[in-house]
Amino acid sequence: MEAPSLKVAGLSRKRVSGTAWDIYLYILTSDKPTGIREIWRGLNLSSPSLVQYHVNKLLEMKLVEPTADGKYQANDVERTGTLRNFIMLRGRLIPRLVFYGALLTGILTMYLLFWPFRWDFRDLVVLTVSVFGAAAFFFEAYNQYRGLIER
């Protein structure tokens, strides 16, 4: 049976998983174009030909592109649907929900520092909503990141 396909940039694509996914993430998070042997050593795979096979699959899907010196880099235009919930920051994929949780935590911190806290109904509602909201954002961000790694 054929793998389910994703709609990415208007094109139907097969799902990237397993070793090809690991190679794609390695190329995507690399700060410079990466060669076959670098990927092979970095991921500790069995042979360079296995890496070449999966890179060729990624080339067909237009997720990576070759450079003039024979190395590979991620195609910035094409992304898989899974990565739309992540932001690339200094070579790391960070779930967007982390920023929402940090914003909510910052607002709560400012409220606690600059607003006189009297333990009345309003203060308890703000505290409860902020704490549970931030916890939910961070929990979901953790699950997204774990799902990215375990894919």
C-alpha positions in Angstrom: 0.0 0.0 0.0 1.3 3.5 -0.9 2.2 6.0 1.9 -0.3 8.8 2.4 0.5 11.9 0.5 0.8 15.5 1.8 -0.2 18.6 0.0 2.8 20.9 0.0 2.9 24.1 -2.0 0.1 22.8 -4.2 1.9 19.5 -5.1 1.0 16.0 -4.0 4.0 14.4 -2.3 4.7 11.1 -0.6 5.3 11.3 3.1 9.0 11.5 4.2 9.8 9.2 7.0 12.5 7.0 8.6 16.0 7.5 7.4 15.0 10.0 4.7 13.4 12.1 7.4 16.5 12.0 9.6 18.7 13.0 6.6 16.3 15.8 5.7 16.4 17.2 9.3 20.2 16.9 9.3 20.5 18.9 6.1 17.8 21.4 7.2 19.5 22.1 10.5 23.0 22.3 9.1 24.4 25.8 9.0 26.1 25.1 5.6 25.6 22.9 2.6 26.3 19.2 3.6 28.0 16.4 1.6 27.0 12.8 1.5 29.9 11.7 3.7 29.3 14.4 6.3 25.7 13.2 6.5 26.8 9.5 6.7 29.3 10.3 9.5 26.9 12.7 11.3 24.0 10.2 11.4 26.2 7.1 11.8 24.5 5.3 9.0 25.7 2.0 7.4 27.0 3.3 4.1 27.3 6.5 2.0 25.3 4.8 -0.7 22.3 4.6 1.6 22.6 8.3 2.2 22.9 8.9 -1.5 19.7 6.9 -2.1 17.7 8.9 0.4 19.1 12.2 -0.8 18.0 11.3 -4.3 14.5 10.7 -3.0 14.6 14.1 -1.3 15.9 15.7 -4.5 12.9 14.2 -6.4 10.6 15.7 -3.9 12.4 19.0 -4.2 13.0 19.2 -0.5 16.8 19.6 -1.0 18.8 21.0 -3.8 22.4 20.5 -4.9 25.0 23.2 -4.7 27.7 23.8 -7.3 30.3 22.0 -5.2 28.3 18.8 -5.0 26.8 19.3 -1.5 23.2 19.6 -0.6 21.1 22.2 1.2 17.5 22.4 2.2 15.2 24.1 -0.3 13.8 27.1 1.5 10.7 27.3 -0.7 9.5 23.7 -0.2 8.7 22.4 3.3 6.8 19.5 4.5 3.5 20.1 6.3 4.9 18.9 9.6 7.5 21.7 9.7 5.0 24.5 9.3 4.5 24.5 13.1 8.2 25.0 13.7 10.5 28.1 13.5 14.2 27.7 12.5 16.3 29.6 15.0 20.1 29.3 14.9 19.9 25.9 13.2 17.4 24.5 15.7 13.7 23.7 15.0 11.6 25.2 17.8 7.8 24.7 18.0 5.8 27.9 17.6 3.9 27.0 20.7 7.0 27.7 22.8 6.8 31.4 21.9 3.1 31.5 22.8 3.8 29.9 26.1 6.7 32.3 26.7 4.5 35.3 25.9 1.8 34.1 28.3 4.4 33.5 31.0 5.9 37.0 30.4 2.5 38.6 30.7 1.8 36.7 34.0 5.2 37.8 35.3 4.5 41.4 34.5 1.1 41.1 36.1 2.6 39.7 39.3 5.4 42.3 39.5 3.6 45.4 38.6 0.0 44.9 39.7 -0.9 44.8 43.4 -1.8 41.2 44.1 -4.7 41.0 46.6 -5.8 37.4 46.1 -9.3 38.5 45.0 -11.4 36.8 42.3 -9.7 38.7 39.4 -6.2 37.8 40.6 -7.1 34.2 41.0 -8.7 34.0 37.5 -5.6 35.7 35.9 -3.3 33.4 37.8 -5.3 30.2 36.9 -5.8 31.0 33.2 -2.2 32.1 32.8 -0.6 29.1 34.5 -2.8 26.5 32.9 -2.6 28.3 29.5 1.2 28.4 29.6 1.4 24.8 30.8 -0.8 23.7 27.9 1.3 25.6 25.3 4.6 24.1 26.7 3.1 20.6 26.9 1.9 20.7 23.3 5.2 22.2 22.2 7.0 19.3 23.9 4.7 16.8 22.2 5.3 18.4 18.8 9.0 18.3 19.2 9.0 14.7 20.4 6.8 13.8 17.4 9.3 15.5 15.1 12.2 13.4 16.5 10.3 10.1 16.7 8.9 10.3 13.2 
